[in-house]
Amino acid sequence: MKIKDIAFIAVQTALPAGKAYGMAKSLATARATTIVRLTLEDGTEGIGEAWGIPQVNIAMLPLLKTYLVGADVFDVEQVFALIYARHYHFGVQGALTWSISGIDMAAKDAAGKALKLPVHRLIGGRQASEVSIYASGGYLTENSERDFEPQIAAMAEAGHKAVKIKIGVSPANDEHRVATARRILGPDVEIMVDINSNYTFDLARESIARMAPHGIGWVEEPLGPQDIRGYELLQRWSPVPIATGEALYTVHDFQHLVERRAVDVLQPDLSLCGGLWQGRLIAALAIQHHLRLSPHVWGSGIGLAAAVHFVASLPVSPHSNNVPRPTLVEYDLGTNPLRDGLLRNPLRASGDRLAVPEAPGLGVEIDWQAVDRFAVR
């Protein structure tokens, strides 16, 4: 089961004029990602997704191929460890790990197809046949005052039981957005908020104090990812759970937070943190310390499929039959043709659940003609 070739394909789609959306720090005018296409010597193909700037990932590929082409697909984790050991001067926060993340995802997909097993069977077994989601929306836009309420109303109409909204413009604006969302969604919907690391410690604390009376499930990325001490102090004080991790790489980054008990919910992104390889180590860390986990998903339907298999494979520890809060997968509601348009069989939510694919590998099929339409020339 040796790897014959690995290709990276940059795909991008521009958002319509006036339809940019995003976070307090910036709005996205396009969506882009890197598709990984891994081929075994027998012709079996695996697909993955790598975070980050596609052109940078493509520049990293020749180095990685010198290690991976000719390696057994079941040995890729050993190869990744060798790459990190030899090239430790590169660090892990960046393109090296973005690229490894996508390759690992594709290798698991190919291995599953070769064995005729779904990915969740390869990484721990199936704990659940469907996973719970939270709807990620309520984005900041070019005209947030006009656009916010319709986004929340659509969430309410769809019947989502857990949602996440973007905040971080100011503590006063945060309170207003949360109060509006609570009014529209009613008392029973769990509302999470995402600051995207736009605050200093004092602003984060003021924001949380203003929002807490409205009932908040978690506050995501209140501080910059480097502010470990700030997270520790904030977690000790906050009446609301603290979540972070989408900008963290490998289990070692997460360990810095966990050893200080500075976070309540870990949020690895499998297309960034080191793929399912590192995702499993991060999940083991969470289980060891009785912390919740919820994978961040922002990209195409490939990354979403990987997150679904990942969560389906996790044990319910420390719970048993009674699971007070299920492990949630992020389900992005933003305009994104790459989420569904690249796949022949995209995963679609039914209520607040996503069925776990049972087909071999990730269980999703690429539409290569669609890829060609989105490919960056």
Solvent accessible surface area in square Angstrom, and as a share of the most:
residue,aa,sasa,rsa
1,M,95,0.42
2,K,101,0.43
3,I,1,0.00
4,K,124,0.53
5,D,58,0.30
6,I,2,0.01
7,A,37,0.29
8,F,19,0.08
9,I,39,0.20
10,A,8,0.06
11,V,0,0.00
12,Q,87,0.39
13,T,18,0.11
14,A,78,0.61
15,L,16,0.08
16,P,77,0.48
17,A,107,0.83
18,G,44,0.42
19,K,123,0.52
20,A,5,0.04
21,Y,12,0.05
22,G,8,0.08
23,M,60,0.27
24,A,29,0.23
25,K,109,0.46
26,S,62,0.40
27,L,63,0.31
28,A,27,0.21
29,T,95,0.55
30,A,30,0.23
31,R,8,0.03
32,A,45,0.35
33,T,4,0.03
34,T,0,0.00
35,I,0,0.00
36,V,0,0.00
37,R,75,0.27
38,L,0,0.00
39,T,29,0.17
40,L,0,0.00
41,E,110,0.49
42,D,100,0.52
43,G,48,0.46
44,T,28,0.16
45,E,53,0.24
46,G,0,0.00
47,I,6,0.03
48,G,0,0.00
49,E,4,0.02
50,A,0,0.00
51,W,71,0.25
52,G,23,0.22
53,I,98,0.50
54,P,11,0.07
55,Q,99,0.44
56,V,61,0.35
57,N,0,0.00
58,I,71,0.36
59,A,79,0.61
60,M,39,0.17
61,L,17,0.09
62,P,86,0.54
63,L,51,0.26
64,L,0,0.00
65,K,60,0.25
66,T,107,0.62
67,Y,41,0.16
68,L,0,0.00
69,V,60,0.35
70,G,36,0.35
71,A,17,0.13
72,D,43,0.22
73,V,3,0.02
74,F,98,0.41
75,D,68,0.35
76,V,4,0.02
77,E,46,0.20
78,Q,136,0.60
79,V,18,0.10
80,F,0,0.00
81,A,50,0.39
82,L,72,0.36
83,I,0,0.00
84,Y,34,0.13
85,A,67,0.52
86,R,149,0.54
87,H,39,0.18
88,Y,145,0.55
89,H,147,0.65
90,F,115,0.48
91,G,32,0.31
92,V,36,0.21
93,Q,113,0.50
94,G,16,0.15
95,A,15,0.11
96,L,6,0.03
97,T,0,0.00
98,W,33,0.12
99,S,0,0.00
100,I,0,0.00
101,S,0,0.00
102,G,0,0.00
103,I,0,0.00
104,D,0,0.00
105,M,0,0.00
106,A,0,0.00
107,A,2,0.01
108,K,21,0.09
109,D,0,0.00
110,A,0,0.00
111,A,4,0.03
112,G,0,0.00
113,K,68,0.29
114,A,25,0.19
115,L,82,0.41
116,K,159,0.67
117,L,72,0.36
118,P,8,0.05
119,V,0,0.00
120,H,0,0.00
121,R,112,0.41
122,L,51,0.25
123,I,14,0.07
124,G,66,0.64
125,G,21,0.20
126,R,100,0.37
127,Q,82,0.36
128,A,27,0.21
129,S,64,0.41
130,E,76,0.34
131,V,7,0.04
132,S,12,0.08
133,I,3,0.02
134,Y,1,0.00
135,A,0,0.00
136,S,2,0.01
137,G,4,0.04
138,G,0,0.00
139,Y,8,0.03
140,L,12,0.06
141,T,25,0.14
142,E,108,0.49
143,N,61,0.31
144,S,27,0.18
145,E,167,0.75
146,R,141,0.52
147,D,30,0.16
148,F,10,0.04
149,E,77,0.34
150,P,80,0.50
151,Q,46,0.21
152,I,0,0.00
153,A,47,0.36
154,A,59,0.46
155,M,2,0.01
156,A,43,0.33
157,E,157,0.71
158,A,59,0.46
159,G,44,0.42
160,H,16,0.07
161,K,131,0.56
162,A,9,0.07
163,V,0,0.00
164,K,2,0.01
165,I,1,0.00
166,K,21,0.09
167,I,0,0.00
168,G,0,0.00
169,V,86,0.49
170,S,39,0.25
171,P,12,0.07
172,A,56,0.43
173,N,48,0.25
174,D,0,0.00
175,E,54,0.24
176,H,119,0.53
177,R,7,0.02
178,V,0,0.00
179,A,35,0.27
180,T,9,0.05
181,A,0,0.00
182,R,45,0.16
183,R,157,0.57
184,I,44,0.22
185,L,17,0.08
186,G,20,0.19
187,P,117,0.74
188,D,134,0.69
189,V,22,0.12
190,E,43,0.19
191,I,0,0.00
192,M,0,0.00
193,V,0,0.00
194,D,1,0.01
195,I,0,0.00
196,N,10,0.05
197,S,18,0.12
198,N,57,0.29
199,Y,14,0.05
200,T,84,0.49
201,F,56,0.24
202,D,88,0.46
203,L,66,0.33
204,A,0,0.00
205,R,101,0.37
206,E,76,0.34
207,S,0,0.00
208,I,0,0.00
209,A,57,0.44
210,R,88,0.32
211,M,1,0.00
212,A,29,0.23
213,P,111,0.70
214,H,55,0.24
215,G,36,0.34
216,I,19,0.09
217,G,3,0.03
218,W,3,0.01
219,V,0,0.00
220,E,0,0.00
221,E,9,0.04
222,P,0,0.00
223,L,2,0.01
224,G,22,0.21
225,P,33,0.21
226,Q,149,0.66
227,D,56,0.29
228,I,35,0.18
229,R,131,0.48
230,G,6,0.06
231,Y,1,0.00
232,E,23,0.11
233,L,75,0.37
234,L,0,0.00
235,Q,37,0.17
236,R,132,0.48
237,W,101,0.35
238,S,19,0.12
239,P,94,0.59
240,V,9,0.05
241,P,36,0.22
242,I,0,0.00
243,A,0,0.00
244,T,3,0.02
245,G,0,0.00
246,E,26,0.12
247,A,38,0.30
248,L,11,0.05
249,Y,21,0.08
250,T,3,0.02
251,V,27,0.15
252,H,130,0.58
253,D,20,0.10
254,F,0,0.00
255,Q,63,0.28
256,H,93,0.42
257,L,2,0.01
258,V,3,0.02
259,E,104,0.47
260,R,101,0.37
261,R,102,0.37
262,A,0,0.00
263,V,1,0.00
264,D,37,0.19
265,V,1,0.01
266,L,0,0.00
267,Q,1,0.01
268,P,0,0.00
269,D,4,0.02
270,L,5,0.02
271,S,8,0.05
272,L,5,0.03
273,C,0,0.00
274,G,0,0.00
275,G,0,0.00
276,L,0,0.00
277,W,29,0.10
278,Q,10,0.04
279,G,0,0.00
280,R,89,0.33
281,L,80,0.40
282,I,0,0.00
283,A,4,0.03
284,A,56,0.43
285,L,15,0.07
286,A,2,0.02
287,I,55,0.28
288,Q,135,0.60
289,H,53,0.24
290,H,113,0.51
291,L,22,0.11
292,R,76,0.28
293,L,13,0.07
294,S,2,0.02
295,P,0,0.00
296,H,15,0.07
297,V,12,0.07
298,W,70,0.24
299,G,14,0.13
300,S,1,0.01
301,G,2,0.02
302,I,0,0.00
303,G,11,0.11
304,L,6,0.03
305,A,0,0.00
306,A,0,0.00
307,A,2,0.01
308,V,0,0.00
309,H,0,0.00
310,F,0,0.00
311,V,8,0.04
312,A,0,0.00
313,S,10,0.06
314,L,21,0.11
315,P,76,0.48
316,V,50,0.29
317,S,48,0.31
318,P,79,0.50
319,H,66,0.30
320,S,83,0.53
321,N,154,0.79
322,N,119,0.61
323,V,53,0.30
324,P,90,0.56
325,R,112,0.41
326,P,68,0.43
327,T,48,0.28
328,L,17,0.09
329,V,0,0.00
330,E,7,0.03
331,Y,27,0.10
332,D,9,0.05
333,L,67,0.33
334,G,6,0.06
335,T,73,0.42
336,N,7,0.04
337,P,51,0.32
338,L,1,0.01
339,R,42,0.15
340,D,38,0.20
341,G,31,0.30
342,L,0,0.00
343,L,11,0.05
344,R,139,0.51
345,N,67,0.34
346,P,23,0.14
347,L,24,0.12
348,R,158,0.58
349,A,32,0.25
350,S,88,0.57
351,G,50,0.48
352,D,28,0.14
353,R,97,0.36
354,L,2,0.01
355,A,72,0.56
356,V,9,0.05
357,P,17,0.11
358,E,86,0.38
359,A,51,0.40
360,P,54,0.34
361,G,0,0.00
362,L,0,0.00
363,G,11,0.11
364,V,7,0.04
365,E,95,0.42
366,I,9,0.05
367,D,29,0.15
368,W,70,0.24
369,Q,135,0.60
370,A,0,0.00
371,V,5,0.03
372,D,77,0.40
373,R,170,0.62
374,F,36,0.15
375,A,19,0.15
376,V,63,0.36
377,R,211,0.77
